[in-house]
């Protein structure tokens, strides 16, 4: 299950999904564990997983480095038609 966030920019809409929850649970980490490792709060990780928060570029890169995956593999963006 992906956290999904929809962003509307003028006439364009973007759908951004993330696989943070799947990666975290596969690594057998709690939200609090992951938050401590990337320097944010547990609430931030929870909001990312639920798709109600779009991370900063710095946080997206920290997560990608931590999970050793490209940013594009964790955060998937597609234009809504």
N, C-alpha and C positions, 0 to 999 in steps of 0.2 A: 504494500500500500504506500503510495506516494503522498507527501504533503503537496497540495496544489494551491497555487496563488494565481489569481487573474488580475492583470494590470491593463487599464484602458488609458491609451495615450492618444488623445484626439479621436480620430476615426479608427485607429488600430487597437487591437486587443491582443495581449500576450498571455499565454498560459505557461506558467513556470512550475514544474514539478521538481521534487528533490527526493533523494533516497537516503537521507540522513538516518531515519529510524531503522531501515534495513541494515545499513552499514554498522550502526551502533549496536544493534542487537546481535548481529553476526560476530562482532568483536567482544561480545559479552560485557558490555559497559552499561552502566546506568546513565540516565540523563545527567546526573550530577558528576559522574566520572568524566564524561565527555566534555562537559562544560569546564571543568577544572583544567583539562588538558589543552583546551583551545582558548582559555582566558575569558569566558563569558559566564553568565548565570544559567542555572538549570532552567529557569523560565524562558530564556532565549532559545535553548535547545528545544524545549517543549513547543514553543511557538513556531520554530522552523519545521518541526515534524508535523505539526497540524496544518501547515500551509497558511499561517496568518502573519508571517514575518518574512520579509525579503532581506537576506543578510547583506552586509557591506561587502565590498570587494575583498577587503582584508580578511574578513571572517570566512568568506567562501574559499579563499586561498589557503587559510589555516586548516580548514576542514579537509580540503583536497590533499594537502601535504600530510596531514595526520593519517588519513586513510590510504595514502599513496595511490591516488587516482586523479585523473584530470578533472578539473572543475566541471567540464561539460558532461562528465559521466555522473556527477552528483546532482547537478542542477541542469535540468532539461527544459529548454525553452522552445515553444512553438507558437506560431501565429495562429490565432483563431480565425476561422473562415466565416 
